[in-house]
Amino acid sequence: MIVRISGEGQFDLPDGHVDELNRLDEGLTKAVDSGDEAEFKDALEALLGSVRTAGEELPADWIGPSDLVLPSPDSSIHEVREVLGDEGLIPG
């Protein structure tokens, strides 16, 4: 699975990591719904950190489609709220 972090790059994640991403996405969705800025920042960083840790960063000149695009680490709670779907950022 190729995951892009906006403004940062693309990562090749093992397919088995999807369950962890879904768990972290649920936490992010709850934080956005609650409007708690600190909780939101922690949840977003946990999700992006998981991608960075579990994935292998692809070269900057690699061109290919992303299976999933996540917001940048400096995204606001409002910006993320606008892109959340019924299933969060990560479709189930």
BELSUL-V746392 format. One record per residue. N is the residue number from 1. PSI is psi in radians with two decimals (999 if undefined). BURIAL is b if it has 9 or more other ideal C-beta (glycine too) atoms within 8 Angstrom, else e. D_FIRST is the distance of its C-alpha to the first C-alpha in Angstrom with 1 decimal. Layout:
n->(N & N)
psi->(PSI & PSI)
burial->(BURIAL & BURIAL)
d_first->(D_FIRST & D_FIRST)
This chain:
n->(1 & 2 & 3 & 4 & 5 & 6 & 7 & 8 & 9 & 10 & 11 & 12 & 13 & 14 & 15 & 16 & 17 & 18 & 19 & 20 & 21 & 22 & 23 & 24 & 25 & 26 & 27 & 28 & 29 & 30 & 31 & 32 & 33 & 34 & 35 & 36 & 37 & 38 & 39 & 40 & 41 & 42 & 43 & 44 & 45 & 46 & 47 & 48 & 49 & 50 & 51 & 52 & 53 & 54 & 55 & 56 & 57 & 58 & 59 & 60 & 61 & 62 & 63 & 64 & 65 & 66 & 67 & 68 & 69 & 70 & 71 & 72 & 73 & 74 & 75 & 76 & 77 & 78 & 79 & 80 & 81 & 82 & 83 & 84 & 85 & 86 & 87 & 88 & 89 & 90 & 91 & 92)
psi->(2.24 & 2.16 & 2.24 & 2.31 & 2.03 & 2.30 & 0.04 & -0.85 & -3.04 & 2.58 & 2.43 & 1.94 & 2.51 & 2.50 & -0.53 & -0.16 & -0.08 & -0.68 & -0.71 & -0.74 & -0.71 & -0.70 & -0.80 & -0.59 & -0.67 & -0.75 & -0.69 & -0.76 & -0.75 & -0.72 & -0.72 & -0.78 & -0.62 & -0.38 & 0.16 & 1.88 & -0.75 & -0.78 & -0.69 & -0.87 & -0.74 & -0.74 & -0.70 & -0.77 & -0.63 & -0.75 & -0.87 & -0.66 & -0.64 & -0.72 & -0.79 & -0.66 & -0.80 & -0.42 & 2.83 & 2.12 & 2.31 & 2.64 & 2.58 & -0.48 & 0.05 & 2.25 & 2.12 & 2.92 & 2.64 & 2.41 & -0.43 & 2.40 & 2.16 & 2.70 & 2.79 & 2.77 & -0.37 & 0.25 & 2.55 & 2.84 & -0.64 & -0.79 & -0.73 & -0.68 & -0.64 & -0.45 & -0.10 & 2.30 & -3.02 & -0.42 & 0.32 & -2.76 & -0.46 & 1.89 & 2.39 & 999)
burial->(b & b & b & b & b & b & e & e & e & b & b & e & b & e & e & e & b & b & e & b & b & b & e & b & b & b & b & b & b & b & b & b & e & e & e & e & e & e & b & b & e & b & b & b & b & b & b & b & e & b & b & b & e & b & b & e & e & b & e & e & e & e & e & e & e & b & e & b & e & b & b & e & b & e & b & e & b & e & b & b & e & e & e & b & e & e & e & b & b & b & e & e)
d_first->(0.0 & 3.8 & 6.4 & 9.9 & 12.9 & 15.8 & 18.4 & 16.6 & 13.8 & 10.1 & 8.2 & 5.7 & 5.2 & 6.4 & 6.0 & 9.5 & 9.1 & 8.6 & 12.4 & 13.2 & 11.5 & 13.5 & 16.6 & 16.5 & 16.0 & 19.1 & 21.0 & 20.2 & 21.3 & 24.5 & 25.3 & 25.1 & 27.2 & 29.7 & 30.1 & 30.2 & 29.3 & 29.1 & 27.0 & 24.7 & 24.3 & 23.8 & 21.1 & 19.2 & 19.6 & 18.4 & 15.1 & 14.6 & 16.0 & 13.6 & 10.7 & 13.1 & 14.2 & 11.3 & 9.1 & 10.6 & 11.9 & 11.8 & 15.3 & 16.9 & 17.9 & 14.5 & 14.3 & 11.5 & 10.0 & 7.8 & 6.1 & 7.9 & 11.0 & 12.9 & 16.6 & 18.3 & 20.0 & 23.3 & 22.7 & 25.5 & 25.6 & 26.9 & 24.1 & 21.5 & 23.7 & 23.8 & 20.0 & 19.7 & 19.5 & 21.2 & 18.1 & 17.5 & 14.7 & 12.0 & 13.0 & 13.8)
